[in-house]
Amino acid sequence: MVRVEGPVYFANVGYVHRRLLKLADSAPIRPRTLVVDLVAVSDTDVTTLLRVPALERDLTARNIALRFENVGPRLLELGRRTPGLAGHCEELVERRQRKSEAEAERRQ
């Protein structure tokens, strides 16, 4: 799991992309999935979101899946309106729903 600790915008998205690939490539054991924790990212721009499919392609070429966690409501809404990201957004919503249902069952 990688936590992004700050804003990601058009000016630094290339650096973040390269850094995530470097982390995946340098892991002692090749990860099957790169989980990116976005808890500290409250907003971004469309240019940044449009780069996500390129990151996913680069990871797929390495046989690594991409998954996002802790995506805030603003990012989720932007992602839903960005070409190529609807699938990631729906997956996030489904995971949240399953988690909420499991927590509700535990409380009963």
Backbone bond lengths (Angstrom), bond angles and torsions (degrees), N, CA, C in turn:
res aa  C-N    CA-C-N  psi(-1)  N-CA   C-N-CA  omega(-1)  CA-C   N-CA-C  phi
1 M - - - 1.446 - - 1.526 107.72 -
2 V 1.312 113.90 137.72 1.463 121.03 178.23 1.515 107.53 -122.11
3 R 1.324 117.01 128.30 1.462 120.96 177.29 1.525 108.47 -102.52
4 V 1.312 115.26 125.45 1.458 120.97 175.12 1.520 106.24 -86.24
5 E 1.323 116.52 120.59 1.463 122.11 -173.32 1.523 112.00 -104.71
6 G 1.290 117.29 59.62 1.459 119.51 176.68 1.508 111.09 152.44
7 P 1.315 115.43 179.63 1.462 119.26 -176.27 1.531 112.67 -67.99
8 V 1.314 114.66 147.12 1.462 121.55 173.83 1.518 106.15 -122.52
9 Y 1.332 115.69 116.63 1.463 122.59 -178.94 1.514 109.24 -131.69
10 F 1.320 116.09 178.71 1.466 121.55 -176.90 1.523 111.89 -53.53
11 A 1.328 118.36 -32.21 1.462 121.49 -176.20 1.528 113.08 -71.34
12 N 1.330 118.69 -28.07 1.464 119.82 -177.30 1.522 114.45 -121.48
13 V 1.325 117.75 2.56 1.464 119.41 -176.66 1.530 111.98 -63.03
14 G 1.314 118.24 -34.18 1.462 120.68 176.86 1.518 111.61 -62.56
15 Y 1.321 115.94 -43.13 1.466 120.76 177.87 1.530 110.36 -62.68
16 V 1.328 117.43 -46.31 1.462 121.25 -179.47 1.532 110.07 -61.02
17 H 1.323 116.67 -43.05 1.472 122.37 178.48 1.537 109.39 -57.03
18 R 1.333 116.09 -53.05 1.472 120.23 -178.79 1.525 111.73 -62.34
19 R 1.326 116.66 -39.02 1.468 121.03 -178.90 1.529 111.25 -66.12
20 L 1.317 117.07 -41.54 1.464 119.83 178.00 1.527 111.21 -63.42
21 L 1.335 116.81 -41.38 1.465 119.86 177.61 1.524 110.91 -64.44
22 K 1.332 115.83 -41.47 1.467 119.77 179.72 1.525 110.65 -62.92
23 L 1.322 116.96 -42.54 1.466 120.14 177.93 1.530 111.35 -61.73
24 A 1.321 116.20 -43.26 1.470 119.81 178.62 1.525 110.78 -64.49
25 D 1.327 116.77 -42.35 1.467 121.02 -178.66 1.522 113.06 -69.00
26 S 1.324 117.16 -30.17 1.462 120.07 -175.20 1.528 113.66 -94.28
27 A 1.323 117.67 -0.56 1.467 120.37 179.29 1.528 109.63 -62.94
28 P 1.329 117.73 137.48 1.469 120.27 -179.91 1.529 112.54 -57.47
29 I 1.326 115.59 -35.35 1.460 121.48 175.08 1.527 106.59 -121.16
30 R 1.325 116.45 125.57 1.467 120.48 -177.49 1.520 110.27 -58.80
31 P 1.326 117.60 121.84 1.470 119.19 179.18 1.527 111.63 -71.02
32 R 1.307 115.95 149.58 1.466 120.58 173.01 1.515 110.28 -83.74
33 T 1.345 114.85 -29.61 1.458 121.28 -178.73 1.523 108.77 -138.62
34 L 1.318 116.18 135.51 1.461 121.61 171.60 1.520 106.54 -99.51
35 V 1.324 115.96 112.79 1.454 121.65 179.61 1.525 107.12 -97.43
36 V 1.324 115.58 121.11 1.459 121.41 -178.64 1.530 107.92 -106.97
37 D 1.326 116.05 115.12 1.453 122.98 179.94 1.528 108.28 -87.63
38 L 1.322 116.35 117.74 1.463 121.62 -176.48 1.527 112.49 -106.55
39 V 1.326 117.54 24.90 1.458 120.83 -176.97 1.528 112.46 -57.41
40 A 1.326 118.13 -32.53 1.467 121.40 -177.50 1.525 113.12 -91.55
41 V 1.326 117.19 0.61 1.466 120.85 -179.25 1.525 108.13 -104.77
42 S 1.314 115.88 105.87 1.468 119.04 -176.78 1.524 113.00 -93.68
43 D 1.327 117.18 -18.53 1.459 120.42 -176.90 1.518 109.01 -155.67
44 T 1.315 116.05 161.88 1.456 121.87 176.25 1.513 107.56 -159.19
45 D 1.323 116.59 -170.20 1.466 120.22 178.07 1.521 109.71 -122.31
46 V 1.312 115.43 167.35 1.462 120.88 -176.53 1.524 111.26 -64.32
47 T 1.319 118.15 -36.17 1.466 121.32 178.57 1.521 110.43 -56.84
48 T 1.305 116.49 -42.56 1.466 120.98 178.75 1.521 110.81 -65.05
49 L 1.315 116.59 -45.69 1.464 119.87 -179.93 1.522 111.73 -62.77
50 L 1.316 116.73 -34.19 1.466 120.06 179.23 1.528 112.36 -68.40
51 R 1.328 117.34 -15.37 1.466 120.93 177.50 1.531 112.76 -84.38
52 V 1.321 118.50 -13.73 1.465 121.03 -177.98 1.528 112.32 -58.55
53 P 1.342 119.85 -44.74 1.470 118.12 178.40 1.535 113.42 -59.58
54 A 1.327 117.94 -32.71 1.470 120.43 177.75 1.530 110.10 -67.36
55 L 1.331 117.05 -41.70 1.459 120.36 176.34 1.520 110.09 -62.26
56 E 1.321 115.82 -43.55 1.460 119.44 179.37 1.531 111.13 -62.10
57 R 1.322 117.86 -41.86 1.477 120.84 177.05 1.524 111.07 -60.84
58 D 1.343 116.73 -45.27 1.467 120.29 -179.60 1.524 111.13 -62.86
59 L 1.319 117.24 -39.37 1.463 119.88 177.93 1.527 111.34 -71.11
60 T 1.318 116.71 -40.35 1.467 120.32 178.32 1.528 110.50 -59.92
61 A 1.318 116.70 -38.14 1.471 120.73 177.38 1.529 110.92 -61.89
62 R 1.320 116.82 -22.65 1.466 122.37 177.61 1.539 111.36 -98.27
63 N 1.321 117.05 7.82 1.473 123.44 -176.69 1.530 111.85 62.08
64 I 1.322 115.52 39.43 1.462 121.88 178.54 1.527 107.77 -122.75
65 A 1.330 115.82 129.20 1.469 120.68 176.56 1.526 109.14 -84.86
66 L 1.311 115.81 155.75 1.464 122.44 178.38 1.524 109.06 -112.31
67 R 1.343 115.83 132.88 1.457 120.62 177.61 1.524 109.16 -140.92
68 F 1.316 116.43 140.91 1.455 121.93 178.29 1.520 109.83 -108.59
69 E 1.323 115.49 145.42 1.463 121.68 177.03 1.517 109.17 -133.17
70 N 1.324 115.72 157.45 1.465 123.10 176.10 1.522 112.64 55.47
71 V 1.302 114.60 45.76 1.458 120.94 179.33 1.522 108.02 -86.70
72 G 1.321 115.57 124.98 1.457 120.65 -179.17 1.517 112.03 -72.14
73 P 1.331 116.39 165.18 1.471 120.87 -176.18 1.532 113.51 -60.40
74 R 1.317 117.68 -37.63 1.479 120.30 179.63 1.525 110.55 -65.09
75 L 1.327 117.18 -46.69 1.474 120.08 178.33 1.521 111.06 -63.32
76 L 1.313 116.35 -40.29 1.460 120.32 179.80 1.523 110.80 -61.44
77 E 1.308 116.81 -43.91 1.466 120.49 179.38 1.525 111.02 -65.54
78 L 1.321 118.19 -43.27 1.470 120.76 176.83 1.525 110.57 -61.30
79 G 1.325 115.77 -42.09 1.461 120.23 -179.96 1.512 112.71 -62.54
80 R 1.312 116.50 -39.38 1.470 120.27 179.10 1.523 111.60 -61.53
81 R 1.325 116.98 -29.63 1.469 121.04 -177.91 1.525 113.13 -95.14
82 T 1.325 117.27 3.23 1.453 121.23 -177.82 1.524 110.06 -103.04
83 P 1.341 117.43 127.32 1.472 120.18 179.89 1.531 111.75 -54.41
84 G 1.314 115.17 132.70 1.456 121.27 176.67 1.520 114.88 89.80
85 L 1.327 118.71 -4.69 1.460 120.26 -176.77 1.520 114.02 -112.49
86 A 1.303 117.69 -5.63 1.465 120.32 -177.31 1.528 111.26 -57.22
87 G 1.319 117.73 -40.14 1.462 121.34 -179.92 1.517 112.09 -61.63
88 H 1.336 117.16 -44.13 1.469 120.68 177.44 1.525 110.28 -61.24
89 C 1.312 116.05 -42.54 1.470 120.44 -177.79 1.515 111.39 -65.60
90 E 1.311 117.19 -43.94 1.465 119.73 179.61 1.520 110.76 -65.52
91 E 1.333 116.91 -37.13 1.467 120.84 177.34 1.531 109.82 -62.07
92 L 1.334 116.73 -42.03 1.465 120.63 177.74 1.522 111.35 -61.03
93 V 1.319 116.56 -45.67 1.457 121.21 -179.29 1.532 109.99 -62.09
94 E 1.327 116.97 -43.14 1.466 120.87 179.59 1.525 111.42 -64.12
95 R 1.344 117.37 -42.70 1.468 120.20 178.12 1.520 111.06 -62.79
96 R 1.338 116.74 -41.98 1.469 120.40 178.16 1.524 110.69 -61.47
97 Q 1.319 115.98 -42.11 1.463 120.35 -179.46 1.529 110.37 -63.33
98 R 1.334 116.77 -46.16 1.468 119.91 179.24 1.527 111.11 -61.84
99 K 1.336 116.44 -40.42 1.457 120.88 179.52 1.529 110.50 -64.55
100 S 1.322 117.06 -43.35 1.464 120.79 178.69 1.524 111.40 -62.59
101 E 1.331 116.04 -41.83 1.457 120.09 179.11 1.524 111.12 -64.92
102 A 1.330 117.24 -41.08 1.455 120.93 179.25 1.530 110.72 -65.32
103 E 1.325 117.18 -40.03 1.465 120.62 178.66 1.528 110.48 -66.24
104 A 1.314 117.27 -38.54 1.464 121.51 178.73 1.523 110.44 -64.37
105 E 1.330 117.35 -39.70 1.459 121.43 178.16 1.522 111.39 -65.32
106 R 1.313 117.09 -39.49 1.474 120.79 179.86 1.521 111.34 -65.56
107 R 1.313 117.78 -33.01 1.453 121.21 -178.53 1.525 112.21 -74.61
108 Q 1.297 117.67 -18.30 1.471 120.93 -177.52 1.500 111.88 -82.38
